[in-house]
């Protein structure tokens, strides 16, 4: 479990992802596990919620027991610059999470995922909090990703499935 990795004193976690639906697909079970063990968890989505996904994002975060925060960066145009790194700096300083989960940087994947990963890594190197940063990525996006931290989500599996299902009506959206 994540609390064993970080320690029993884990009280605050932040999940920083690019797009609404990343939270459900990449780490919905882990988010549900964190909230189940009473870790205050905030999920921050940097995308502008294109294609109607912002309401589903808020619904999913509520379902998983997490707080939601939706920023308004334009989908498909994130790049490592002062604005993006400044936003990740602000999040880390304000919340002082002990654990941050963000996109892994591996293989060929979405440009927003890569930019946000790099910005989060720059920010987390400059502040004393968090104690640990984990990267998530679906196996389908990269054969290079070799996970080495796993969270047992059996007790939260139903929440994970419900989170993914919340986006089902958005499957026919055009590619960004």
C-alpha positions in Angstrom: 0.0 0.0 0.0 1.0 3.6 -0.6 0.9 4.5 3.1 3.5 1.7 3.8 5.8 3.2 1.2 5.6 6.8 2.5 5.0 5.9 6.1 2.0 5.9 8.5 2.2 9.6 8.8 0.8 10.2 5.3 -1.9 12.8 5.5 -1.8 14.8 2.2 -1.5 13.6 -1.4 -1.8 15.5 -4.7 -2.4 13.9 -8.1 -1.4 16.2 -10.9 -2.5 15.2 -14.3 -3.1 16.7 -17.7 -6.6 15.8 -18.8 -9.9 14.9 -17.4 -10.1 11.1 -17.6 -6.4 10.6 -16.8 -7.3 10.3 -13.1 -9.8 7.6 -13.7 -7.8 5.6 -16.3 -4.3 5.9 -14.7 -4.8 5.9 -11.0 -8.5 5.9 -10.0 -8.0 2.9 -7.8 -5.0 4.4 -6.0 -6.9 7.7 -5.4 -9.8 5.7 -3.9 -7.3 3.8 -1.7 -5.7 7.0 -0.5 -9.1 8.5 0.4 -10.2 5.2 2.0 -7.3 5.4 4.4 -8.2 9.0 5.2 -5.4 10.7 3.2 -6.6 14.1 2.1 -6.3 13.8 -1.6 -6.6 16.6 -4.2 -6.7 15.8 -7.9 -5.5 18.7 -10.1 -6.3 18.5 -13.8 -4.4 21.1 -15.9 -6.5 20.8 -19.1 -9.3 23.2 -20.0 -11.8 20.3 -19.9 -12.3 20.2 -23.6 -15.1 18.2 -25.1 -17.3 18.3 -22.0 -15.0 16.3 -19.7 -14.8 18.9 -16.9 -18.1 17.9 -15.4 -17.2 14.2 -15.6 -13.9 15.1 -13.9 -15.6 16.7 -10.9 -18.1 13.9 -10.6 -15.3 11.3 -10.7 -13.3 13.1 -8.0 -16.3 13.2 -5.8 -16.9 9.5 -6.4 -13.3 8.7 -5.5 -13.5 10.8 -2.3 -11.0 13.4 -3.5 -11.1 17.2 -3.9 -11.0 18.4 -7.5 -9.2 21.3 -9.0 -9.5 22.1 -12.7 -7.0 24.6 -14.3 -7.6 26.1 -17.7 -4.5 25.2 -19.8 -5.5 24.5 -23.4 -5.5 20.8 -24.3 -2.7 19.9 -26.7 -0.6 23.0 -26.1 1.1 22.5 -22.7 4.8 23.2 -22.8 7.4 23.6 -20.1 7.5 27.4 -19.6 7.2 29.9 -16.8 3.4 29.6 -16.7 3.3 25.8 -16.4 6.2 25.5 -13.9 4.8 28.5 -12.0 1.4 26.7 -11.7 3.0 23.5 -10.4 5.2 25.5 -8.0 2.1 27.2 -6.6 0.4 23.9 -6.1 3.3 22.3 -4.3 3.9 25.4 -2.1 0.3 25.9 -1.2 -0.6 22.3 -0.4 2.7 20.9 0.8 1.7 17.3 -0.2 3.7 14.5 1.2 3.0 12.4 -1.9 2.6 13.6 -5.5 1.4 11.4 -8.3 1.9 12.6 -11.9 2.5 11.3 -15.4 5.6 9.1 -15.9 8.0 10.2 -18.7 8.4 7.2 -20.8 8.0 6.2 -24.4 5.9 7.9 -27.0 3.0 9.5 -25.3 0.8 12.6 -25.2 2.7 15.9 -25.4 0.7 17.4 -22.5 1.7 14.4 -20.3 5.4 14.9 -21.0 5.3 18.7 -20.4 3.4 18.3 -17.2 5.7 15.6 -16.0 8.7 17.8 -16.6 7.1 20.8 -14.9 6.1 18.7 -11.8 9.7 17.3 -11.5 11.2 20.8 -11.7 8.8 22.0 -9.0 9.2 19.1 -6.7 13.0 19.4 -6.7 12.8 22.9 -5.4 10.6 22.4 -2.4 11.0 20.3 0.7 7.6 18.7 0.2 6.7 16.2 -1.1 8.6 13.3 0.3 7.9 11.1 -2.7 6.8 11.6 -6.3 5.3 8.7 -8.3 4.7 8.5 -12.0 1.8 6.7 -13.6 1.2 5.7 -17.2 -1.1 3.1 -18.9 0.8 0.1 -20.3 -0.8 0.7 -23.7 1.0 4.0 -24.1 4.6 2.8 -23.6 6.5 -0.4 -23.5 9.3 1.5 -21.8 7.3 2.1 -18.6 8.3 -0.4 -16.0 6.4 0.2 -12.8 8.1 -0.6 -9.5 5.5 0.6 -7.1 2.1 -1.0 -7.0 -1.0 -0.2 -4.9 -3.4 -3.0 -4.0 -6.8 -1.6 -5.0 -9.0 -4.6 -4.4 -11.0 -2.8 -1.7 -11.5 0.2 -4.1 -12.0 -1.7 -7.3 -15.7 -0.8 -7.6 -14.8 2.9 -7.3 -12.2 2.6 -10.0 -14.7 0.9 -12.4 -17.3 3.5 -11.6 -14.8 6.3 -12.3 -13.9 4.9 -15.7 -17.5 4.4 -16.5 -18.3 8.1 -15.8 -16.4 8.9 -19.0 -18.1 6.2 -21.2 -20.4 8.7 -22.9 -17.3 10.6 -24.1 -15.6 7.8 -26.0 -16.5 9.1 -29.4 -14.7 12.4 -28.9 -12.2 13.5 -31.6 -8.5 13.1 -30.9 -7.0 16.3 -29.4 
